[in-house]
Amino acid sequence: MGEALPFMLSWVDVMGTAVTGLRRPISAYLRENVHCTFSGFNR
């Protein structure tokens, strides 16, 4: 569900960039293209 993703960004950058060969860190792509919302959150 993605709750741990913000805490794992540094690990993703280290492991992912070496594997994918992207120009920028994966966290840069995630910060620009993934938006979190609270839709479906019931109180």
PDB file of N, CA, C and O in Angstrom:
ATOM      1  N   MET A   1       0.802  -1.191   0.000  1.00  0.00           N
ATOM      2  CA  MET A   1       0.000   0.000   0.000  1.00  0.00           C
ATOM      3  C   MET A   1       0.848   1.259   0.000  1.00  0.00           C
ATOM      4  O   MET A   1       0.288   2.342  -0.172  1.00  0.00           O
ATOM      5  N   GLY A   2       2.130   1.191   0.177  1.00  0.00           N
ATOM      6  CA  GLY A   2       2.982   2.353   0.003  1.00  0.00           C
ATOM      7  C   GLY A   2       3.314   3.159   1.239  1.00  0.00           C
ATOM      8  O   GLY A   2       3.999   4.176   1.128  1.00  0.00           O
ATOM      9  N   GLU A   3       2.853   2.747   2.429  1.00  0.00           N
ATOM     10  CA  GLU A   3       3.131   3.546   3.618  1.00  0.00           C
ATOM     11  C   GLU A   3       4.617   3.627   3.938  1.00  0.00           C
ATOM     12  O   GLU A   3       5.074   4.634   4.478  1.00  0.00           O
ATOM     13  N   ALA A   4       5.368   2.601   3.618  1.00  0.00           N
ATOM     14  CA  ALA A   4       6.799   2.571   3.948  1.00  0.00           C
ATOM     15  C   ALA A   4       7.662   3.246   2.891  1.00  0.00           C
ATOM     16  O   ALA A   4       8.851   3.466   3.119  1.00  0.00           O
ATOM     17  N   LEU A   5       7.099   3.571   1.766  1.00  0.00           N
ATOM     18  CA  LEU A   5       7.890   4.132   0.666  1.00  0.00           C
ATOM     19  C   LEU A   5       8.682   5.383   1.043  1.00  0.00           C
ATOM     20  O   LEU A   5       9.855   5.472   0.679  1.00  0.00           O
ATOM     21  N   PRO A   6       8.099   6.360   1.756  1.00  0.00           N
ATOM     22  CA  PRO A   6       8.913   7.530   2.135  1.00  0.00           C
ATOM     23  C   PRO A   6      10.128   7.182   2.980  1.00  0.00           C
ATOM     24  O   PRO A   6      11.162   7.845   2.885  1.00  0.00           O
ATOM     25  N   PHE A   7      10.012   6.156   3.799  1.00  0.00           N
ATOM     26  CA  PHE A   7      11.118   5.765   4.669  1.00  0.00           C
ATOM     27  C   PHE A   7      12.173   4.943   3.935  1.00  0.00           C
ATOM     28  O   PHE A   7      13.301   4.811   4.409  1.00  0.00           O
ATOM     29  N   MET A   8      11.811   4.396   2.789  1.00  0.00           N
ATOM     30  CA  MET A   8      12.720   3.537   2.035  1.00  0.00           C
ATOM     31  C   MET A   8      13.363   4.233   0.832  1.00  0.00           C
ATOM     32  O   MET A   8      14.081   3.587   0.068  1.00  0.00           O
ATOM     33  N   LEU A   9      13.122   5.534   0.647  1.00  0.00           N
ATOM     34  CA  LEU A   9      13.620   6.225  -0.540  1.00  0.00           C
ATOM     35  C   LEU A   9      15.142   6.173  -0.659  1.00  0.00           C
ATOM     36  O   LEU A   9      15.666   6.007  -1.761  1.00  0.00           O
ATOM     37  N   SER A  10      15.850   6.309   0.444  1.00  0.00           N
ATOM     38  CA  SER A  10      17.311   6.269   0.354  1.00  0.00           C
ATOM     39  C   SER A  10      17.787   4.892  -0.096  1.00  0.00           C
ATOM     40  O   SER A  10      18.718   4.789  -0.893  1.00  0.00           O
ATOM     41  N   TRP A  11      17.157   3.837   0.407  1.00  0.00           N
ATOM     42  CA  TRP A  11      17.513   2.475  -0.007  1.00  0.00           C
ATOM     43  C   TRP A  11      17.161   2.252  -1.475  1.00  0.00           C
ATOM     44  O   TRP A  11      17.933   1.641  -2.214  1.00  0.00           O
ATOM     45  N   VAL A  12      16.012   2.742  -1.895  1.00  0.00           N
ATOM     46  CA  VAL A  12      15.586   2.607  -3.288  1.00  0.00           C
ATOM     47  C   VAL A  12      16.577   3.307  -4.209  1.00  0.00           C
ATOM     48  O   VAL A  12      16.910   2.792  -5.276  1.00  0.00           O
ATOM     49  N   ASP A  13      17.050   4.487  -3.797  1.00  0.00           N
ATOM     50  CA  ASP A  13      18.025   5.215  -4.619  1.00  0.00           C
ATOM     51  C   ASP A  13      19.316   4.429  -4.784  1.00  0.00           C
ATOM     52  O   ASP A  13      19.850   4.337  -5.889  1.00  0.00           O
ATOM     53  N   VAL A  14      19.814   3.867  -3.707  1.00  0.00           N
ATOM     54  CA  VAL A  14      21.076   3.130  -3.765  1.00  0.00           C
ATOM     55  C   VAL A  14      20.939   1.872  -4.611  1.00  0.00           C
ATOM     56  O   VAL A  14      21.769   1.613  -5.483  1.00  0.00           O
ATOM     57  N   MET A  15      19.912   1.106  -4.362  1.00  0.00           N
ATOM     58  CA  MET A  15      19.739  -0.170  -5.055  1.00  0.00           C
ATOM     59  C   MET A  15      19.186   0.007  -6.467  1.00  0.00           C
ATOM     60  O   MET A  15      19.621  -0.676  -7.394  1.00  0.00           O
ATOM     61  N   GLY A  16      18.243   0.905  -6.633  1.00  0.00           N
ATOM     62  CA  GLY A  16      17.549   1.042  -7.908  1.00  0.00           C
ATOM     63  C   GLY A  16      18.370   1.688  -9.004  1.00  0.00           C
ATOM     64  O   GLY A  16      18.316   1.239 -10.149  1.00  0.00           O
ATOM     65  N   THR A  17      19.128   2.726  -8.693  1.00  0.00           N
ATOM     66  CA  THR A  17      19.890   3.432  -9.716  1.00  0.00           C
ATOM     67  C   THR A  17      20.956   2.531 -10.323  1.00  0.00           C
ATOM     68  O   THR A  17      21.213   2.598 -11.525  1.00  0.00           O
ATOM     69  N   ALA A  18      21.569   1.700  -9.513  1.00  0.00           N
ATOM     70  CA  ALA A  18      22.586   0.781 -10.022  1.00  0.00           C
ATOM     71  C   ALA A  18      21.977  -0.249 -10.966  1.00  0.00           C
ATOM     72  O   ALA A  18      22.616  -0.658 -11.936  1.00  0.00           O
ATOM     73  N   VAL A  19      20.764  -0.664 -10.689  1.00  0.00           N
ATOM     74  CA  VAL A  19      20.108  -1.701 -11.481  1.00  0.00           C
ATOM     75  C   VAL A  19      19.483  -1.134 -12.752  1.00  0.00           C
ATOM     76  O   VAL A  19      19.588  -1.739 -13.819  1.00  0.00           O
ATOM     77  N   THR A  20      18.828   0.031 -12.645  1.00  0.00           N
ATOM     78  CA  THR A  20      18.060   0.567 -13.768  1.00  0.00           C
ATOM     79  C   THR A  20      18.885   1.398 -14.739  1.00  0.00           C
ATOM     80  O   THR A  20      18.569   1.442 -15.928  1.00  0.00           O
ATOM     81  N   GLY A  21      19.936   2.058 -14.260  1.00  0.00           N
ATOM     82  CA  GLY A  21      20.739   2.913 -15.122  1.00  0.00           C
ATOM     83  C   GLY A  21      20.059   4.229 -15.459  1.00  0.00           C
ATOM     84  O   GLY A  21      20.376   4.835 -16.482  1.00  0.00           O
ATOM     85  N   LEU A  22      19.127   4.689 -14.622  1.00  0.00           N
ATOM     86  CA  LEU A  22      18.434   5.951 -14.855  1.00  0.00           C
ATOM     87  C   LEU A  22      19.383   7.123 -14.643  1.00  0.00           C
ATOM     88  O   LEU A  22      20.393   7.003 -13.949  1.00  0.00           O
ATOM     89  N   ARG A  23      19.049   8.247 -15.243  1.00  0.00           N
ATOM     90  CA  ARG A  23      19.903   9.440 -15.113  1.00  0.00           C
ATOM     91  C   ARG A  23      19.787  10.087 -13.739  1.00  0.00           C
ATOM     92  O   ARG A  23      20.757  10.636 -13.216  1.00  0.00           O
ATOM     93  N   ARG A  24      18.598  10.019 -13.163  1.00  0.00           N
ATOM     94  CA  ARG A  24      18.361  10.619 -11.847  1.00  0.00           C
ATOM     95  C   ARG A  24      17.979   9.527 -10.864  1.00  0.00           C
ATOM     96  O   ARG A  24      17.604   8.427 -11.271  1.00  0.00           O
ATOM     97  N   PRO A  25      18.069   9.820  -9.576  1.00  0.00           N
ATOM     98  CA  PRO A  25      17.652   8.831  -8.576  1.00  0.00           C
ATOM     99  C   PRO A  25      16.165   8.512  -8.722  1.00  0.00           C
ATOM    100  O   PRO A  25      15.386   9.348  -9.180  1.00  0.00           O
ATOM    101  N   ILE A  26      15.784   7.322  -8.338  1.00  0.00           N
ATOM    102  CA  ILE A  26      14.393   6.906  -8.431  1.00  0.00           C
ATOM    103  C   ILE A  26      13.508   7.790  -7.562  1.00  0.00           C
ATOM    104  O   ILE A  26      12.363   8.057  -7.926  1.00  0.00           O
ATOM    105  N   SER A  27      14.017   8.249  -6.422  1.00  0.00           N
ATOM    106  CA  SER A  27      13.210   9.102  -5.543  1.00  0.00           C
ATOM    107  C   SER A  27      12.810  10.397  -6.242  1.00  0.00           C
ATOM    108  O   SER A  27      11.738  10.933  -5.965  1.00  0.00           O
ATOM    109  N   ALA A  28      13.639  10.906  -7.136  1.00  0.00           N
ATOM    110  CA  ALA A  28      13.275  12.124  -7.877  1.00  0.00           C
ATOM    111  C   ALA A  28      12.066  11.868  -8.767  1.00  0.00           C
ATOM    112  O   ALA A  28      11.171  12.709  -8.850  1.00  0.00           O
ATOM    113  N   TYR A  29      12.028  10.728  -9.425  1.00  0.00           N
ATOM    114  CA  TYR A  29      10.878  10.382 -10.260  1.00  0.00           C
ATOM    115  C   TYR A  29       9.627  10.182  -9.411  1.00  0.00           C
ATOM    116  O   TYR A  29       8.539  10.617  -9.790  1.00  0.00           O
ATOM    117  N   LEU A  30       9.780   9.525  -8.263  1.00  0.00           N
ATOM    118  CA  LEU A  30       8.634   9.289  -7.390  1.00  0.00           C
ATOM    119  C   LEU A  30       8.082  10.591  -6.835  1.00  0.00           C
ATOM    120  O   LEU A  30       6.867  10.776  -6.777  1.00  0.00           O
ATOM    121  N   ARG A  31       8.965  11.494  -6.428  1.00  0.00           N
ATOM    122  CA  ARG A  31       8.497  12.776  -5.872  1.00  0.00           C
ATOM    123  C   ARG A  31       7.761  13.615  -6.913  1.00  0.00           C
ATOM    124  O   ARG A  31       6.852  14.365  -6.559  1.00  0.00           O
ATOM    125  N   GLU A  32       8.126  13.507  -8.164  1.00  0.00           N
ATOM    126  CA  GLU A  32       7.487  14.301  -9.213  1.00  0.00           C
ATOM    127  C   GLU A  32       6.229  13.653  -9.777  1.00  0.00           C
ATOM    128  O   GLU A  32       5.358  14.363 -10.280  1.00  0.00           O
ATOM    129  N   ASN A  33       6.103  12.325  -9.712  1.00  0.00           N
ATOM    130  CA  ASN A  33       5.026  11.643 -10.420  1.00  0.00           C
ATOM    131  C   ASN A  33       4.046  10.865  -9.564  1.00  0.00           C
ATOM    132  O   ASN A  33       3.034  10.396 -10.085  1.00  0.00           O
ATOM    133  N   VAL A  34       4.299  10.709  -8.279  1.00  0.00           N
ATOM    134  CA  VAL A  34       3.397   9.956  -7.413  1.00  0.00           C
ATOM    135  C   VAL A  34       2.795  10.924  -6.401  1.00  0.00           C
ATOM    136  O   VAL A  34       3.509  11.658  -5.717  1.00  0.00           O
ATOM    137  N   HIS A  35       1.476  10.909  -6.320  1.00  0.00           N
ATOM    138  CA  HIS A  35       0.762  11.788  -5.391  1.00  0.00           C
ATOM    139  C   HIS A  35      -0.068  10.923  -4.453  1.00  0.00           C
ATOM    140  O   HIS A  35      -0.824  10.058  -4.897  1.00  0.00           O
ATOM    141  N   CYS A  36       0.076  11.161  -3.171  1.00  0.00           N
ATOM    142  CA  CYS A  36      -0.671  10.398  -2.171  1.00  0.00           C
ATOM    143  C   CYS A  36      -1.925  11.165  -1.780  1.00  0.00           C
ATOM    144  O   CYS A  36      -1.888  12.375  -1.555  1.00  0.00           O
ATOM    145  N   THR A  37      -3.019  10.448  -1.707  1.00  0.00           N
ATOM    146  CA  THR A  37      -4.275  11.040  -1.241  1.00  0.00           C
ATOM    147  C   THR A  37      -4.863  10.150  -0.168  1.00  0.00           C
ATOM    148  O   THR A  37      -4.429   9.016   0.031  1.00  0.00           O
ATOM    149  N   PHE A  38      -5.834  10.671   0.503  1.00  0.00           N
ATOM    150  CA  PHE A  38      -6.506   9.920   1.556  1.00  0.00           C
ATOM    151  C   PHE A  38      -7.893   9.486   1.110  1.00  0.00           C
ATOM    152  O   PHE A  38      -8.789   9.350   1.944  1.00  0.00           O
ATOM    153  N   SER A  39      -8.088   9.269  -0.165  1.00  0.00           N
ATOM    154  CA  SER A  39      -9.389   8.845  -0.644  1.00  0.00           C
ATOM    155  C   SER A  39      -9.749   7.484  -0.070  1.00  0.00           C
ATOM    156  O   SER A  39      -8.902   6.595   0.025  1.00  0.00           O
ATOM    157  N   GLY A  40     -10.984   7.333   0.303  1.00  0.00           N
ATOM    158  CA  GLY A  40     -11.422   6.084   0.887  1.00  0.00           C
ATOM    159  C   GLY A  40     -11.111   5.967   2.371  1.00  0.00           C
ATOM    160  O   GLY A  40     -11.330   4.910   2.963  1.00  0.00           O
ATOM    161  N   PHE A  41     -10.611   7.016   2.975  1.00  0.00           N
ATOM    162  CA  PHE A  41     -10.279   7.004   4.400  1.00  0.00           C
ATOM    163  C   PHE A  41     -11.552   7.274   5.192  1.00  0.00           C
ATOM    164  O   PHE A  41     -12.144   8.348   5.087  1.00  0.00           O
ATOM    165  N   ASN A  42     -11.958   6.311   5.969  1.00  0.00           N
ATOM    166  CA  ASN A  42     -13.185   6.449   6.770  1.00  0.00           C
ATOM    167  C   ASN A  42     -12.841   6.713   8.224  1.00  0.00           C
ATOM    168  O   ASN A  42     -11.921   6.110   8.777  1.00  0.00           O
ATOM    169  N   ARG A  43     -13.583   7.613   8.835  1.00  0.00           N
ATOM    170  CA  ARG A  43     -13.382   7.891  10.261  1.00  0.00           C
ATOM    171  C   ARG A  43     -14.360   7.154  11.088  1.00  0.00           C
ATOM    172  O   ARG A  43     -14.341   7.267  12.314  1.00  0.00           O
TER     173      ARG A  43
END
